Amino acid sequence: MTFVYLHLAILVAWILANLGAMPAIPAWDPTFVILAMVASVEAIFLSTFVLINQNRMAEHSERRAELDLQISLLNEHETTRLIEMVAALAVRLNVSTPADKELRQLAENVDPRKVMTQIQQASEDQQEA
């Protein structure tokens, strides 16, 4: 908020000085043309800074999403291994489970390259639409 208050104080002082409300300071911009130019240049710089910050935030978000995907794939791999181990124990102990079909599907390894290819293809299809 300091930024806003500072700009507000400068703007009010500029306007009051150029309207003649401060007799000790002579008016240097009675038509406020210089004020408009300064505000326009400042707006250009501020919008540039905002865009740079948004790009940094987008890159950070993308890195976080990639890390999240890697963790999810690792978790999937570990879960698949656990399912295989539990299924092997069930076979060894001669215990049947009602969800054998589902277990076979869950025990299949997920290929990260296929997942990435599908994600990229979906992203490209979405951009084309």
Secondary structure, DSSP 8 states (H G I E B T S, - for coil): -HHHHHHHHHHHHHHHHHHTS-TTS--S-TT-HHHHHHHHHHHHHHHHHHHHHHHHHHHHHHHHHHHHHHHHHHHHHHHHHHHHHHHHHHHHTT---TTHHHHHHHTS---HHHHHHHHHHHHHHHHH-
